[in-house]
Amino acid sequence: MGISDSPIIQRIAQLRVTQKARGLDPVQQRELDLCLDWIVNHCWTQALLKNFSLMASMTNDVDWQHEICRDIDSLQTKKPGRKKRNTD
């Protein structure tokens, strides 16, 4: 999924256009803040997993690296606003 396909990015773009045209009401501002927080969290998690992957590589822990790669793949396909269900 490309960045422009993300519903979060699309909503930020809509809110930004509105913000520049007439300003945002408090509900829209809160929505923008939540979208931006989601992006920060997503980027932070992605960076953390990449650093863990590097650590696993440097310690030759193949099993751990494969687990981290699965987590990275899962993060890239995760839909915004949906929590992962526990299937245990």
NORMO-V323975 format. One line per field, one symbol per residue. phi: phi as a letter, one per 30 degrees, with the letter a starting at -180 (. if undefined). burial: 1 if it has 24 or more other C-alpha atoms within 12 Angstrom, else 0. Layout:
BEGIN
phi: ???
burial: ???
END
This chain:
BEGIN
phi: .deddddddddedddddddddbicdedddddddddddddeddddddddddddddddddchcdddddddddddddddcdddicddddcd
burial: 0000000100110010000000000000000100100100010000001101100000000000000110010010000100000000
END
